Amino acid sequence: MDWFSAKAIYYGWCCRLGRISKRGEKHIRTSLIQGARAVIANCKNKTDRTSMWVKDLVERRGFKRATVALAAKNARLIWALSHSVKKYQVDYVK
């Protein structure tokens, strides 16, 4: 997980992904942040679930923290998809 910039913490059989660290691959981390900035900039008129979460997060925490939070969320999503055989479902609710 070091190449992915998110710190993985293992609790026996369970793996939890921590915050984005500066120890991982700089290019991947930068791409995640830039992608999150682009998503936040273009979610103003959208009403889907993720866009509503991002708008609320920007109001509560500010633009930069929301950017890092969305980048970390995308990193967790990418990690989960790369370690699973399931396909991505947009409106999946557990």
SVG drawing of the C-alpha trace seen along z (x, -y; Angstrom):
<svg xmlns="http://www.w3.org/2000/svg" viewBox="-30 -27 38 40">
<polyline fill="none" stroke="black" stroke-width="0.4" points="0.0,0.0 3.0,-2.3 3.0,-3.1 -0.6,-4.3 0.0,-7.1 -2.6,-5.8 -1.4,-4.2 -2.8,-0.7 -3.3,0.5 -3.9,4.2 -6.0,5.5 -5.7,9.2 -8.0,10.2 -9.2,6.6 -7.3,3.9 -8.2,0.2 -6.9,-2.5 -5.7,-5.5 -4.9,-9.0 -3.0,-10.0 0.7,-10.2 3.6,-11.8 5.7,-8.6 4.0,-7.1 4.3,-7.8 4.2,-11.6 2.8,-11.4 -0.2,-9.3 -0.9,-11.5 -0.8,-14.6 -3.1,-13.1 -5.6,-12.2 -5.6,-15.7 -5.9,-17.3 -8.8,-14.9 -10.5,-15.8 -10.1,-19.6 -11.7,-19.0 -14.6,-17.1 -15.2,-19.8 -15.1,-22.6 -17.7,-20.8 -20.1,-19.6 -21.9,-22.9 -25.0,-22.2 -25.2,-18.5 -27.6,-16.8 -26.3,-13.2 -25.3,-11.8 -21.5,-12.3 -21.9,-15.9 -24.2,-16.7 -21.7,-15.2 -18.9,-17.2 -20.8,-20.5 -21.7,-19.9 -18.1,-19.1 -16.8,-22.2 -19.3,-24.3 -18.3,-22.6 -14.5,-22.2 -13.3,-24.4 -12.1,-23.8 -8.6,-22.4 -9.7,-19.9 -12.6,-18.8 -10.2,-18.2 -8.0,-16.0 -11.0,-14.1 -12.3,-13.4 -8.9,-12.3 -8.7,-9.9 -12.1,-8.6 -11.2,-8.0 -8.0,-6.3 -10.0,-3.9 -12.3,-3.3 -9.5,-2.5 -7.8,-0.3 -11.0,1.6 -11.7,2.1 -8.1,3.3 -8.4,5.9 -11.9,7.2 -13.4,9.0 -16.6,6.9 -17.4,4.3 -18.0,0.6 -21.6,-0.3 -22.4,-4.0 -25.4,-4.0 -24.3,-1.1 -25.6,-1.3 -24.6,1.3"/>
</svg>
